[in-house]
Amino acid sequence: MPLADPPALDGPSWMNERRTASRQALAEARWPTSRDEVWRYSRIDEFDRDRFTPARRSGVVDAGVGRSLSEQVHALAGEFGPRSALLVTLDGVLTTVSSTLAGDVAYIGKLADSSDGEVLIASTVGGAKDFVLMNDVECIDPLLIDVGEGCNIADPVVVIHVVTGEEGSATFPRTVVRVKAGGHLALVEAVVDVHSPLLRPTSTNVLATPPGERMVAPVTELVLDENATLDYVGIQSLSGATWQFAHQSSRIDAGAVMRSFVVALGGNYARLRTDSLLMGQGGRSELRAAFIGRDDQMLDFRTLQDHAAPKTVSDLLFMGAVTDRAHSVYSGLIRVRNGAVKSDARQTNHNLVLNEGAHADSVPNLDILENDVACSHGSTVGPVDEDQLYYLASRGIEPGEAERLIVGGFFASIAEQTPVAGTQALIARALAARTELAHD
Amino acid sequence: MSSGELVIEDLCAGIPGREILKGVSLTVRSGEVHAVMGPNGCGKSTLAHVLMGRPGYEVLSGRVTLDGVDLLALPTWQRARAGLFLAMQHPIEVPGVTLVDALGAGRPDVPADEVGPQFKPVDERLAEQADRIGFDRRFLERPLNVDLSGGERKRNETLQMTVLEPRFAVLDEIDSGLDVDALAAVGRRVLEATAEWGLGVLAITHFRRLLDVLPPDVVHVMADGKVVATGDRSLADLVDKSGYAGYR
């Protein structure tokens, strides 16, 4: 990929120094292959980065398109109910910031304009590699949401990253969040493109008009100081031939609680890496994801529950379905480091495989260096449960309808776990729409 | 009040490689209560699942008809639509699917005029019937059998039966896991159904206590996959007193 020369992007000098350093690191690093453990089962070998060029929009699109797009984006934001703030990026350029919050409650805007930006960016991604490094080099307007000590933001801050780039474009959204001690933030972050059914509710088939191949590599960094609480919902609704390489990493200090819920709907190859570091005593990380793969899609999830302090708790539940020729991968590691005594780690992955051409891999891993801990992991991969089908059949429900009900129920049972109440209806609807499509 | 019969003729069935039912014959008429008693392993629950068509069981020979319809030729869902209901011994959890969803989907083809003036939307019928059996209305919103106690599950099975109004119901140990009050409520409601719409009942049980609240017209004793004795209610009293030893 032709990467930006330092002068090509705006920003303070420290940012351009970072870009230069990351660019150098990227040039020197070996590019991953599917022989690397974290890329096993993936399509990394089919990905040719030289085919993509960073999208560098001015933030201005064709006036007509821009107006209708803006309306669609605002309509989507409106679905989440009352909000505290809205940020919209267009191909990585911040185009909208509207906030009802006072400056001493939260800083919301460009990370480059905050005096804490330099210390916060990349603070959760030590040893950044490949796509995170690319994001370091190419993200145009990293966003910062920085919540003040003890401040409570109950109505969500909504971030919508819109990808408009054409075939061969690469986009690098970046969102950095910090909740200072004792604060609380509800946050919704969506990555969509102009073909997303979330933006075009009249369009019934997300893949009906596939755009050309392009890539998106979003990075989301979540920093929770002591006793902070973050309720995070991430929604990925990309379309067609999009490659997504997403990275979410969180750093959770003592007594802090993060509840994260991710919905993965689109993309051709859509990967999400989720790293959660529990670095302070009693910290808690709840990780949820719901996903549906269809057609030739591949959805690829890699998770790390990293316990580095005593009495930390992580609770992961990823639930998904694949149909047609789709493939999903869940590979998760629970790591309990020396000293993280009395920690409690749970990891569960349920996969419905709805027809014979579809495939799901589920690979749990444990790396436990302490004795006095509680860890459990479990996964299921298979068709709709025969006993459940039998039970519904015994109530007179024909098999196709019974399967629809069970798949719908499977997703309803996870959708209701969203930590941001205002997102539940949209999540349920988006999953149901995709489930219905899967039965066409 | 309908009249009809559920006829089981010389039914031989089991799981692959093992014959469990070795020639069961009995006939239940509309409005009748039949009890099937027998020791563990005699084939009572197998009978229930073979009648409903649970995957994993196979019929070797014999016939089962409901008002003349050959049930064994039908898949489970059509047996249910033909008028057979099974209250399961271990009701299965279906996460995310509520009673209203399930029962609404179970009768999509019933036009309002066919079930008469008592027809109401499923949610109204559920609420009404829940009250009659003492099933907390809050549970109607819950996914099927999720986070319900054993007793609540059995009330739930009975509730579903009263909403679906089948012609014949097989109750597979509906008394297990019930306390005295719940047992009385379930037994009373089933008995009322025999009078209300002529429900025919095949109640499988280990114990006589169900029969105190749901008095049977006919009692069958099963042993080793066969009906070895048939009689009136006094047969249940006899079994209760002397056990199954004489029937093995």
Chai-1 contact restraints between the chains, C-beta under 6 A:
chainA,res_idxA,chainB,res_idxB,connection_type,confidence,min_distance_angstrom,max_distance_angstrom,comment,restraint_id
A,E386,B,P55,contact,1.0,0.0,6.0,A-B,restraint_1
A,D387,B,I92,contact,1.0,0.0,6.0,A-B,restraint_2
A,Q388,B,I92,contact,1.0,0.0,6.0,A-B,restraint_3
A,Q388,B,V94,contact,1.0,0.0,6.0,A-B,restraint_4
A,Y390,B,R54,contact,1.0,0.0,6.0,A-B,restraint_5
A,Y391,B,I92,contact,1.0,0.0,6.0,A-B,restraint_6
A,A393,B,T76,contact,1.0,0.0,6.0,A-B,restraint_7
A,A393,B,W77,contact,1.0,0.0,6.0,A-B,restraint_8
A,S394,B,M52,contact,1.0,0.0,6.0,A-B,restraint_9
A,S394,B,T76,contact,1.0,0.0,6.0,A-B,restraint_10
A,S394,B,A80,contact,1.0,0.0,6.0,A-B,restraint_11
A,S394,B,L86,contact,1.0,0.0,6.0,A-B,restraint_12
A,R395,B,A102,contact,1.0,0.0,6.0,A-B,restraint_13
A,R395,B,G106,contact,1.0,0.0,6.0,A-B,restraint_14
A,G396,B,W77,contact,1.0,0.0,6.0,A-B,restraint_15
A,G396,B,A80,contact,1.0,0.0,6.0,A-B,restraint_16
A,G396,B,R81,contact,1.0,0.0,6.0,A-B,restraint_17
A,G396,B,G106,contact,1.0,0.0,6.0,A-B,restraint_18
A,I397,B,W77,contact,1.0,0.0,6.0,A-B,restraint_19
A,I397,B,A105,contact,1.0,0.0,6.0,A-B,restraint_20
A,I397,B,G106,contact,1.0,0.0,6.0,A-B,restraint_21
A,E398,B,W77,contact,1.0,0.0,6.0,A-B,restraint_22
A,E401,B,A105,contact,1.0,0.0,6.0,A-B,restraint_23
A,L405,B,V97,contact,1.0,0.0,6.0,A-B,restraint_24
A,L405,B,D101,contact,1.0,0.0,6.0,A-B,restraint_25
A,G409,B,V94,contact,1.0,0.0,6.0,A-B,restraint_26
A,G409,B,P95,contact,1.0,0.0,6.0,A-B,restraint_27
A,G409,B,G96,contact,1.0,0.0,6.0,A-B,restraint_28
A,G409,B,V97,contact,1.0,0.0,6.0,A-B,restraint_29
A,F410,B,G96,contact,1.0,0.0,6.0,A-B,restraint_30
A,A412,B,G96,contact,1.0,0.0,6.0,A-B,restraint_31
A,S413,B,P95,contact,1.0,0.0,6.0,A-B,restraint_32
A,S413,B,G96,contact,1.0,0.0,6.0,A-B,restraint_33
